Amino acid sequence: SGSGLDTAQEFPLAVLGGDADVGSDYSRREVQKAVVRFAPGQSAALVPIPLLATRAPQPAERLRLRVGSAAPEAPAALVTLLLGTTAPAPTPAPAVTLASTAGRRMFIEATPKRAALALLSQPTDRTGSDQGLRTLALVLNAGQRPALEPQDGASLAATRPVAEGAFAGGGVSLAVMGRVLGEFPVEARVVHGAAMTLAQFRRQALATLGRRDGFVIADYDLGATGQGLGGHAAALGAYDRRSDRFLVIDPSGSVHRPQWVKARDLWQGMRAVDPRSGTTRGMILVRA
């Protein structure tokens, strides 16, 4: 309607067809896991179309969708999208582990690296909770604010923002992670990937890491960095100017060991759309 919806609502997506299902840029299964969200009073919304990270060049495609339920009298809309011609996704540079000879050399030359020293001194969080929440706990503990009790992913899962904003199948969005940090005596600013250029990402991340109380949390797509598939959250601890790489520190330890990742690849991963929230991923600049 022109005036929008009275209450927040979510509508499922269904792929009705298209002229390039085989060898397409999109995954039917991933599209149908996405939802379209309307905030109260909102009369328009983005339709998230997750694209394959390793897609090859494709001609223009037509994609027919149903937004809403197929049940009789249920609200629904039919949408036809034209996906323009695409180019190959850039090939990510292989990550360099911190434990390697090259990785250790980068760490010696890195500046700034204060955050990395604080993060690497923290014990591994083995609560089995959401990766994003464990990353938040890692940063809160590394900050060591006076009177702040040690946190872990499980304790953060019990906070109000998670109770109100977690995805149905588990996990939290970048926005919810920002709200969780708002429950603590720290400063946090969420920056979505769509709102920053590569130069802005590098400049803002370095400015934050250069502070005595600064930390950066990255929410990015693993496909863009060559580390796997799906979304991921980790802390950035140091920067090597010679190679233009950030040191990515995973709170789980056993999943991804600390490794140096190209700034461009991280930025590309943060510009990917989170299919469950319908917004791009990004980073959180924290003063803890």
LUMKOL-271027 format. One record per residue (C-alpha): residue number from 1; x, y, z. Coordinates in Angstrom, 2 decimals. Each point is the difference from the previous one (the first is absolute). Layout:
(NUM (X Y Z)),
...
This chain:
(1 (0.00 0.00 0.00)),
(2 (1.09 3.59 -0.42)),
(3 (0.04 0.64 3.76)),
(4 (1.91 -3.18 0.81)),
(5 (-0.65 -2.81 2.45)),
(6 (-1.24 0.63 3.55)),
(7 (2.32 -2.62 1.52)),
(8 (3.32 -1.57 -0.94)),
(9 (-0.49 -3.01 -2.29)),
(10 (2.10 -2.58 -1.82)),
(11 (-0.91 -1.70 -3.27)),
(12 (1.63 -3.10 -1.49)),
(13 (1.40 -0.16 -3.53)),
(14 (-0.76 -2.71 -2.56)),
(15 (1.66 -0.37 -3.40)),
(16 (-2.68 -0.52 -2.65)),
(17 (2.37 -0.21 -2.92)),
(18 (2.43 1.78 -2.23)),
(19 (1.83 -0.35 -3.26)),
(20 (3.42 -0.89 1.44)),
(21 (-0.48 -2.40 2.91)),
(22 (2.79 -2.29 -1.20)),
(23 (3.43 1.61 0.28)),
(24 (-1.56 3.05 1.58)),
(25 (1.52 2.71 2.18)),
(26 (-2.43 -0.80 2.79)),
(27 (-0.74 -3.08 2.06)),
(28 (-3.70 -0.90 0.10)),
(29 (0.48 -1.66 3.40)),
(30 (1.66 3.09 1.50)),
(31 (-2.59 2.38 -1.47)),
(32 (-2.84 -2.00 1.50)),
(33 (1.64 0.17 3.45)),
(34 (-0.12 3.80 -0.10)),
(35 (-2.87 2.14 1.26)),
(36 (-1.29 3.50 -0.81)),
(37 (-0.38 2.15 3.11)),
(38 (-2.26 3.03 0.45)),
(39 (0.40 2.32 2.98)),
(40 (-3.09 1.71 1.46)),
(41 (-1.17 2.71 -2.41)),
(42 (2.28 -1.24 -2.77)),
(43 (-1.65 -0.38 -3.41)),
(44 (3.05 -1.26 -1.93)),
(45 (2.77 -2.48 0.72)),
(46 (3.10 -1.47 -1.60)),
(47 (-0.27 -3.47 -1.51)),
(48 (3.30 -1.78 0.84)),
(49 (1.41 -2.20 -2.77)),
(50 (3.09 -1.85 1.28)),
(51 (2.42 -0.52 -2.88)),
(52 (2.53 -2.79 -0.28)),
(53 (3.44 1.12 1.18)),
(54 (1.74 -2.01 -2.75)),
(55 (-2.35 0.93 -2.83)),
(56 (1.27 0.12 -3.58)),
(57 (-0.93 2.73 -2.53)),
(58 (-3.70 -0.24 -0.78)),
(59 (-2.36 1.68 -2.45)),
(60 (-2.97 1.94 1.30)),
(61 (-2.48 -2.22 1.86)),
(62 (-3.68 0.20 0.82)),
(63 (-1.12 -1.20 3.43)),
(64 (-3.67 -0.37 0.98)),
(65 (-0.78 0.04 3.73)),
(66 (-2.98 -0.17 2.30)),
(67 (0.30 2.15 3.12)),
(68 (-2.33 -1.41 2.63)),
(69 (-1.98 -3.16 0.52)),
(70 (-1.68 -2.12 -2.66)),
(71 (-2.98 -0.58 2.30)),
(72 (-3.36 1.34 -1.24)),
(73 (-0.77 3.56 1.12)),
(74 (3.48 0.37 1.53)),
(75 (1.85 3.21 -0.93)),
(76 (2.40 -0.61 -2.87)),
(77 (1.57 1.75 -2.96)),
(78 (1.52 -1.27 -3.22)),
(79 (3.30 1.60 -0.96)),
(80 (2.07 -0.34 -3.17)),
(81 (3.64 1.03 0.36)),
(82 (2.45 0.63 -2.81)),
(83 (3.53 -0.84 1.10)),
(84 (2.54 1.80 -2.14)),
(85 (3.03 -1.52 -1.67)),
(86 (2.65 -0.86 2.57)),
(87 (3.77 -0.33 0.02)),
(88 (2.00 -2.68 1.78)),
(89 (0.49 0.46 3.71)),
(90 (3.59 1.01 0.77)),
(91 (2.19 -2.87 1.17)),
(92 (0.95 0.56 3.65)),
(93 (3.65 -0.03 0.98)),
(94 (0.95 -3.01 2.14)),
(95 (0.05 0.82 3.71)),
(96 (3.33 -0.13 1.85)),
(97 (-0.08 -1.69 3.41)),
(98 (1.54 1.86 2.91)),
(99 (1.97 -3.14 0.92)),
(100 (1.82 -0.06 -3.34)),
(101 (3.39 1.63 -0.59)),
(102 (-1.61 2.68 -2.17)),
(103 (-2.79 0.50 2.54)),
(104 (2.42 0.50 2.87)),
(105 (2.00 2.49 -2.06)),
(106 (-3.17 1.97 -0.75)),
(107 (-0.81 0.12 3.70)),
(108 (3.44 1.36 0.86)),
(109 (-0.42 2.78 -2.58)),
(110 (-3.73 0.60 0.64)),
(111 (-1.25 3.31 1.28)),
(112 (-2.28 0.33 1.83)),
(113 (-0.12 -3.34 1.84)),
(114 (-0.98 0.87 3.58)),
(115 (-3.46 -1.51 -0.52)),
(116 (1.48 -3.28 -1.24)),
(117 (2.13 -0.38 3.13)),
(118 (-3.08 0.53 2.19)),
(119 (-2.20 -2.34 -2.06)),
(120 (2.56 -2.81 -0.28)),
(121 (0.45 -0.04 3.77)),
(122 (-3.63 -0.98 0.58)),
(123 (-1.02 -3.64 0.63)),
(124 (-1.91 -1.87 -2.69)),
(125 (-3.79 0.23 0.31)),
(126 (-1.26 -3.57 -0.28)),
(127 (-3.62 0.65 0.97)),
(128 (-1.21 -1.12 -3.44)),
(129 (-2.07 3.16 -0.35)),
(130 (-0.37 2.21 -3.07)),
(131 (3.24 1.12 -1.64)),
(132 (-1.03 3.65 0.04)),
(133 (-0.79 -0.07 3.72)),
(134 (3.31 -1.69 0.80)),
(135 (1.78 2.74 -1.96)),
(136 (-1.81 2.66 2.05)),
(137 (1.04 -1.78 3.21)),
(138 (3.60 -0.19 -1.21)),
(139 (0.10 3.76 -0.56)),
(140 (-1.76 0.85 3.27)),
(141 (2.45 -2.14 1.96)),
(142 (3.02 1.37 -1.87)),
(143 (-1.11 3.54 0.80)),
(144 (0.09 -0.74 3.72)),
(145 (-2.21 2.90 1.03)),
(146 (-0.08 0.38 3.80)),
(147 (-2.99 -1.68 1.69)),
(148 (-0.87 -1.93 -3.17)),
(149 (-0.48 -3.70 0.77)),
(150 (1.66 -2.51 -2.40)),
(151 (-2.39 -0.94 -2.81)),
(152 (-0.43 -2.93 -2.35)),
(153 (-2.33 -0.81 -2.86)),
(154 (-2.47 -1.76 2.26)),
(155 (-0.36 2.97 2.35)),
(156 (-0.55 2.38 -2.91)),
(157 (-2.63 -2.33 -1.47)),
(158 (-2.12 0.77 3.08)),
(159 (-0.04 3.76 -0.61)),
(160 (-3.13 1.87 -1.03)),
(161 (1.12 0.93 -3.55)),
(162 (0.67 -3.67 -0.82)),
(163 (-3.30 -1.12 1.51)),
(164 (-1.84 2.57 -2.12)),
(165 (2.04 -0.08 -3.21)),
(166 (1.64 -3.41 -0.53)),
(167 (-0.82 -1.86 -3.22)),
(168 (-2.45 -2.86 0.28)),
(169 (2.64 -2.59 -0.85)),
(170 (2.61 1.57 2.28)),
(171 (2.60 2.67 -0.55)),
(172 (-0.19 3.79 0.08)),
(173 (0.34 2.81 -2.52)),
(174 (2.57 2.78 0.00)),
(175 (-2.62 2.41 1.35)),
(176 (-0.86 -2.31 2.90)),
(177 (3.70 -0.38 0.84)),
(178 (0.19 3.78 0.22)),
(179 (-3.00 0.09 2.34)),
(180 (1.57 -2.68 2.22)),
(181 (3.07 2.19 0.45)),
(182 (-2.37 2.82 0.94)),
(183 (-0.84 -1.97 3.15)),
(184 (3.55 0.56 1.27)),
(185 (2.07 3.09 0.93)),
(186 (1.75 0.16 -3.38)),
(187 (-0.41 2.10 -3.13)),
(188 (-0.96 -1.84 -3.19)),
(189 (-0.79 1.23 -3.52)),
(190 (-1.40 -2.32 -2.67)),
(191 (1.12 0.66 -3.58)),
(192 (-1.65 -2.02 -2.78)),
(193 (2.09 -1.09 -2.96)),
(194 (-2.21 1.84 -2.49)),
(195 (0.79 3.28 1.76)),
(196 (3.79 -0.07 -0.39)),
(197 (2.62 -0.11 -2.72)),
(198 (3.16 -2.07 0.33)),
(199 (1.94 3.12 0.94)),
(200 (-2.58 0.94 2.64)),
(201 (0.07 -3.50 1.48)),
(202 (3.78 0.03 0.24)),
(203 (0.12 3.52 1.44)),
(204 (-2.72 -0.53 2.62)),
(205 (1.32 -3.39 1.07)),
(206 (3.54 1.31 0.39)),
(207 (-1.15 3.07 1.91)),
(208 (-1.90 -2.21 2.44)),
(209 (2.80 -2.56 0.42)),
(210 (2.41 2.87 0.60)),
(211 (-1.86 1.03 3.16)),
(212 (1.06 -1.44 3.35)),
(213 (-3.55 -1.30 0.54)),
(214 (-0.98 -0.71 -3.63)),
(215 (-1.20 -3.29 -1.48)),
(216 (-1.57 -0.93 -3.34)),
(217 (-2.51 -2.82 -0.54)),
(218 (-0.50 -1.15 -3.59)),
(219 (-3.15 -1.75 -1.21)),
(220 (0.80 -1.35 -3.47)),
(221 (-0.67 -2.72 -2.57)),
(222 (2.65 -2.72 0.07)),
(223 (-0.27 -0.57 -3.74)),
(224 (1.50 3.43 -0.69)),
(225 (3.11 -0.81 2.03)),
(226 (0.48 -3.57 -1.16)),
(227 (-0.54 -1.35 3.53)),
(228 (-3.13 -2.06 -0.71)),
(229 (-3.71 0.70 -0.40)),
(230 (-2.60 1.95 1.94)),
(231 (0.11 2.94 2.36)),
(232 (2.67 0.42 2.66)),
(233 (0.93 2.38 2.80)),
(234 (3.49 0.59 1.35)),
(235 (2.14 2.74 1.48)),
(236 (2.67 1.95 -1.88)),
(237 (3.11 0.36 2.10)),
(238 (2.84 1.46 -2.07)),
(239 (0.92 1.37 -3.41)),
(240 (3.02 -0.65 -2.24)),
(241 (0.45 2.94 -2.35)),
(242 (2.47 -1.73 -2.31)),
(243 (-2.50 -2.72 -0.99)),
(244 (-3.21 1.99 0.76)),
(245 (-1.29 -2.78 2.25)),
(246 (-1.92 -0.02 3.28)),
(247 (0.57 -2.66 2.66)),
(248 (-3.34 -1.82 0.45)),
(249 (-0.40 -1.59 3.43)),
(250 (-2.70 -2.63 0.36)),
(251 (-1.37 -0.43 3.55)),
(252 (-0.54 -3.74 -0.46)),
(253 (3.67 -0.62 -0.70)),
(254 (-0.47 -3.48 -1.41)),
(255 (-2.06 1.13 -3.03)),
(256 (2.27 2.64 -1.52)),
(257 (3.41 0.60 1.49)),
(258 (1.13 3.68 0.04)),
(259 (0.82 0.91 -3.56)),
(260 (0.83 2.99 -2.16)),
(261 (-2.72 0.84 -2.55)),
(262 (0.15 2.59 -2.79)),
(263 (-1.86 3.22 0.79)),
(264 (-1.78 -0.10 -3.38)),
(265 (-1.27 -3.54 0.59)),
(266 (-1.32 0.90 3.46)),
(267 (-1.71 3.06 -1.43)),
(268 (-1.61 -2.07 -2.76)),
(269 (-1.22 -2.46 2.63)),
(270 (-1.52 2.81 2.06)),
(271 (-1.87 1.29 -3.04)),
(272 (-1.75 -3.36 -0.42)),
(273 (-3.69 -0.10 0.93)),
(274 (-0.96 -2.04 3.05)),
(275 (-2.95 -1.97 -1.45)),
(276 (-1.73 -0.23 3.36)),
(277 (0.05 3.73 0.82)),
(278 (-0.21 1.32 -3.58)),
(279 (2.79 2.53 0.70)),
(280 (3.69 -0.04 -0.76)),
(281 (2.46 -1.27 2.55)),
(282 (2.64 2.42 1.31)),
(283 (1.98 0.86 3.09)),
(284 (-0.37 1.36 3.51)),
(285 (2.46 2.60 1.27)),
(286 (0.34 -0.44 3.75)),
(287 (1.58 2.00 2.81)),
(288 (0.30 -2.41 2.92)),
